Amino acid sequence: MLSTIFVLALSALSMVDASSTKSSSDACGVGLANCNPPLKPLGLYQIYQPARGVYLYKYVLNANPGGEGPLQVQKPSGHENYLPMWWVREVGKDRFNLEPYGSPGVHAAAHFPSPFDAPGSNLVFASLTSYPLVSTWAIESAGNELWTIKVPNYNAVWKSNSTMISLEPADGTPDEHWELQYYGGP
């Protein structure tokens, strides 16, 4: 009798474990090993291009506060006490705005689709009242703490050449992968 109860309890536990693993895997779409935690609905992040090798720096997404201009990535300096931060604001299901810290009303944006016809068009950070720009992004898990940032419903992703950032067709190469390091909320 006791052994029957023990066997039933073990099989119930294995069923619960299997169903929770399946639902987590389904939610990520790529399995537990490659699943990133969801982004915070309103969070402060540093956004990095991953290092290309063990001795190389990660390049951080930069926007100079107080102005408008191209989005760039730069090597962080060990002597700076401030590195660029970005508010990642959820504006719909899996849709986000990226706003440089200290520059309210300014967003990471792009002219789209016109410049996309010519690959290598630069992304900008700009006031949305000044230009007709796309500023809502889909940020999707690429697994293992990597993300892609793309125009929703298009095969147009952020890519970096370690200086400028452009919108280009996705092809799975490392220059379209980004790390988002969470620093806190409001």
Contacts in CASP RR format, 6 or more apart in sequence:
PFRMAT RR
TARGET T0000
AUTHOR 0000-0000-0000
METHOD contacts of the structure
MODEL  1
MLSTIFVLALSALSMVDASSTKSSSDACGVGLANCNPPLKPLGLYQIYQP
ARGVYLYKYVLNANPGGEGPLQVQKPSGHENYLPMWWVREVGKDRFNLEP
YGSPGVHAAAHFPSPFDAPGSNLVFASLTSYPLVSTWAIESAGNELWTIK
VPNYNAVWKSNSTMISLEPADGTPDEHWELQYYGGP
21 32 0 8 1.000
24 31 0 8 1.000
24 32 0 8 1.000
24 35 0 8 1.000
25 31 0 8 1.000
25 32 0 8 1.000
25 35 0 8 1.000
27 35 0 8 1.000
28 34 0 8 1.000
28 35 0 8 1.000
28 36 0 8 1.000
28 141 0 8 1.000
29 35 0 8 1.000
30 141 0 8 1.000
30 143 0 8 1.000
33 144 0 8 1.000
34 141 0 8 1.000
34 143 0 8 1.000
34 144 0 8 1.000
35 141 0 8 1.000
35 143 0 8 1.000
36 141 0 8 1.000
36 143 0 8 1.000
36 144 0 8 1.000
36 145 0 8 1.000
36 146 0 8 1.000
36 147 0 8 1.000
39 88 0 8 1.000
39 90 0 8 1.000
39 96 0 8 1.000
39 139 0 8 1.000
39 180 0 8 1.000
40 88 0 8 1.000
40 182 0 8 1.000
40 184 0 8 1.000
40 185 0 8 1.000
41 89 0 8 1.000
41 90 0 8 1.000
42 87 0 8 1.000
42 88 0 8 1.000
42 89 0 8 1.000
42 90 0 8 1.000
42 185 0 8 1.000
42 186 0 8 1.000
43 87 0 8 1.000
43 88 0 8 1.000
43 89 0 8 1.000
43 182 0 8 1.000
43 183 0 8 1.000
43 184 0 8 1.000
43 185 0 8 1.000
43 186 0 8 1.000
44 85 0 8 1.000
44 86 0 8 1.000
44 87 0 8 1.000
44 88 0 8 1.000
44 101 0 8 1.000
44 182 0 8 1.000
44 183 0 8 1.000
44 184 0 8 1.000
44 185 0 8 1.000
45 85 0 8 1.000
45 86 0 8 1.000
45 87 0 8 1.000
45 88 0 8 1.000
45 180 0 8 1.000
45 181 0 8 1.000
45 182 0 8 1.000
45 183 0 8 1.000
46 60 0 8 1.000
46 61 0 8 1.000
46 83 0 8 1.000
46 84 0 8 1.000
46 85 0 8 1.000
46 86 0 8 1.000
46 180 0 8 1.000
46 181 0 8 1.000
46 183 0 8 1.000
47 60 0 8 1.000
47 61 0 8 1.000
47 86 0 8 1.000
47 98 0 8 1.000
47 178 0 8 1.000
47 179 0 8 1.000
47 180 0 8 1.000
47 181 0 8 1.000
48 58 0 8 1.000
48 59 0 8 1.000
48 60 0 8 1.000
48 61 0 8 1.000
48 178 0 8 1.000
48 179 0 8 1.000
48 180 0 8 1.000
48 181 0 8 1.000
49 58 0 8 1.000
49 59 0 8 1.000
49 60 0 8 1.000
49 61 0 8 1.000
49 73 0 8 1.000
49 160 0 8 1.000
49 162 0 8 1.000
49 175 0 8 1.000
49 177 0 8 1.000
49 178 0 8 1.000
49 179 0 8 1.000
50 58 0 8 1.000
50 146 0 8 1.000
50 174 0 8 1.000
50 177 0 8 1.000
50 178 0 8 1.000
50 179 0 8 1.000
51 57 0 8 1.000
51 58 0 8 1.000
52 162 0 8 1.000
52 174 0 8 1.000
57 75 0 8 1.000
57 76 0 8 1.000
58 76 0 8 1.000
58 179 0 8 1.000
59 73 0 8 1.000
59 74 0 8 1.000
59 75 0 8 1.000
59 76 0 8 1.000
59 160 0 8 1.000
59 162 0 8 1.000
60 73 0 8 1.000
60 74 0 8 1.000
60 75 0 8 1.000
60 76 0 8 1.000
60 83 0 8 1.000
60 84 0 8 1.000
61 71 0 8 1.000
61 72 0 8 1.000
61 73 0 8 1.000
61 84 0 8 1.000
61 86 0 8 1.000
61 165 0 8 1.000
61 178 0 8 1.000
62 71 0 8 1.000
62 72 0 8 1.000
62 73 0 8 1.000
62 74 0 8 1.000
62 84 0 8 1.000
63 69 0 8 1.000
63 71 0 8 1.000
63 72 0 8 1.000
63 84 0 8 1.000
63 100 0 8 1.000
63 103 0 8 1.000
63 106 0 8 1.000
63 108 0 8 1.000
63 125 0 8 1.000
65 100 0 8 1.000
65 101 0 8 1.000
65 102 0 8 1.000
65 103 0 8 1.000
66 103 0 8 1.000
66 106 0 8 1.000
67 103 0 8 1.000
67 106 0 8 1.000
67 125 0 8 1.000
68 106 0 8 1.000
68 124 0 8 1.000
68 125 0 8 1.000
68 126 0 8 1.000
68 127 0 8 1.000
68 130 0 8 1.000
69 124 0 8 1.000
69 125 0 8 1.000
69 126 0 8 1.000
70 122 0 8 1.000
70 123 0 8 1.000
70 124 0 8 1.000
70 164 0 8 1.000
70 165 0 8 1.000
71 108 0 8 1.000
71 122 0 8 1.000
71 123 0 8 1.000
71 124 0 8 1.000
71 125 0 8 1.000
71 164 0 8 1.000
71 165 0 8 1.000
72 163 0 8 1.000
72 164 0 8 1.000
72 165 0 8 1.000
73 160 0 8 1.000
73 162 0 8 1.000
73 163 0 8 1.000
73 164 0 8 1.000
73 165 0 8 1.000
76 83 0 8 1.000
84 100 0 8 1.000
84 101 0 8 1.000
85 100 0 8 1.000
85 101 0 8 1.000
85 183 0 8 1.000
86 98 0 8 1.000
86 99 0 8 1.000
86 100 0 8 1.000
86 101 0 8 1.000
86 108 0 8 1.000
87 97 0 8 1.000
87 98 0 8 1.000
87 99 0 8 1.000
87 100 0 8 1.000
87 101 0 8 1.000
88 96 0 8 1.000
88 97 0 8 1.000
88 98 0 8 1.000
88 139 0 8 1.000
88 180 0 8 1.000
89 96 0 8 1.000
89 97 0 8 1.000
89 98 0 8 1.000
89 99 0 8 1.000
90 96 0 8 1.000
91 97 0 8 1.000
91 136 0 8 1.000
94 138 0 8 1.000
94 139 0 8 1.000
94 140 0 8 1.000
95 136 0 8 1.000
95 137 0 8 1.000
95 138 0 8 1.000
95 152 0 8 1.000
96 136 0 8 1.000
96 137 0 8 1.000
96 138 0 8 1.000
96 139 0 8 1.000
97 107 0 8 1.000
97 108 0 8 1.000
97 135 0 8 1.000
97 136 0 8 1.000
97 137 0 8 1.000
98 107 0 8 1.000
98 108 0 8 1.000
98 135 0 8 1.000
98 137 0 8 1.000
98 149 0 8 1.000
99 105 0 8 1.000
99 106 0 8 1.000
99 107 0 8 1.000
99 108 0 8 1.000
100 106 0 8 1.000
100 108 0 8 1.000
100 125 0 8 1.000
103 125 0 8 1.000
105 127 0 8 1.000
105 128 0 8 1.000
106 125 0 8 1.000
106 126 0 8 1.000
106 127 0 8 1.000
107 125 0 8 1.000
107 126 0 8 1.000
107 128 0 8 1.000
107 133 0 8 1.000
107 135 0 8 1.000
108 123 0 8 1.000
108 124 0 8 1.000
108 125 0 8 1.000
108 135 0 8 1.000
108 137 0 8 1.000
109 123 0 8 1.000
109 124 0 8 1.000
109 125 0 8 1.000
109 126 0 8 1.000
109 128 0 8 1.000
109 131 0 8 1.000
109 133 0 8 1.000
109 134 0 8 1.000
109 135 0 8 1.000
110 121 0 8 1.000
110 123 0 8 1.000
110 124 0 8 1.000
110 133 0 8 1.000
110 134 0 8 1.000
110 135 0 8 1.000
110 151 0 8 1.000
110 167 0 8 1.000
111 121 0 8 1.000
111 131 0 8 1.000
111 132 0 8 1.000
111 133 0 8 1.000
111 134 0 8 1.000
112 133 0 8 1.000
112 134 0 8 1.000
112 151 0 8 1.000
112 154 0 8 1.000
112 156 0 8 1.000
112 167 0 8 1.000
113 154 0 8 1.000
113 156 0 8 1.000
115 121 0 8 1.000
115 167 0 8 1.000
116 154 0 8 1.000
116 156 0 8 1.000
116 167 0 8 1.000
119 166 0 8 1.000
119 168 0 8 1.000
119 169 0 8 1.000
120 166 0 8 1.000
120 167 0 8 1.000
120 168 0 8 1.000
121 166 0 8 1.000
121 167 0 8 1.000
122 164 0 8 1.000
122 165 0 8 1.000
122 166 0 8 1.000
123 158 0 8 1.000
123 165 0 8 1.000
123 166 0 8 1.000
123 167 0 8 1.000
124 133 0 8 1.000
126 133 0 8 1.000
128 135 0 8 1.000
134 151 0 8 1.000
136 152 0 8 1.000
137 149 0 8 1.000
137 150 0 8 1.000
137 151 0 8 1.000
137 152 0 8 1.000
138 149 0 8 1.000
138 150 0 8 1.000
138 151 0 8 1.000
138 152 0 8 1.000
138 153 0 8 1.000
139 147 0 8 1.000
139 148 0 8 1.000
139 149 0 8 1.000
139 150 0 8 1.000
139 180 0 8 1.000
140 147 0 8 1.000
140 148 0 8 1.000
140 150 0 8 1.000
141 147 0 8 1.000
142 148 0 8 1.000
142 177 0 8 1.000
145 179 0 8 1.000
146 177 0 8 1.000
146 178 0 8 1.000
146 179 0 8 1.000
147 177 0 8 1.000
147 178 0 8 1.000
147 179 0 8 1.000
147 180 0 8 1.000
148 157 0 8 1.000
148 158 0 8 1.000
148 170 0 8 1.000
148 176 0 8 1.000
148 177 0 8 1.000
148 178 0 8 1.000
149 157 0 8 1.000
149 158 0 8 1.000
149 178 0 8 1.000
150 156 0 8 1.000
150 157 0 8 1.000
150 158 0 8 1.000
150 170 0 8 1.000
151 157 0 8 1.000
151 167 0 8 1.000
155 169 0 8 1.000
155 170 0 8 1.000
156 167 0 8 1.000
156 168 0 8 1.000
156 169 0 8 1.000
156 170 0 8 1.000
157 167 0 8 1.000
157 168 0 8 1.000
157 169 0 8 1.000
157 170 0 8 1.000
157 176 0 8 1.000
158 165 0 8 1.000
158 166 0 8 1.000
158 167 0 8 1.000
158 176 0 8 1.000
158 178 0 8 1.000
159 165 0 8 1.000
159 166 0 8 1.000
159 167 0 8 1.000
159 168 0 8 1.000
159 173 0 8 1.000
159 175 0 8 1.000
159 176 0 8 1.000
160 166 0 8 1.000
160 175 0 8 1.000
161 175 0 8 1.000
168 176 0 8 1.000
170 176 0 8 1.000
END
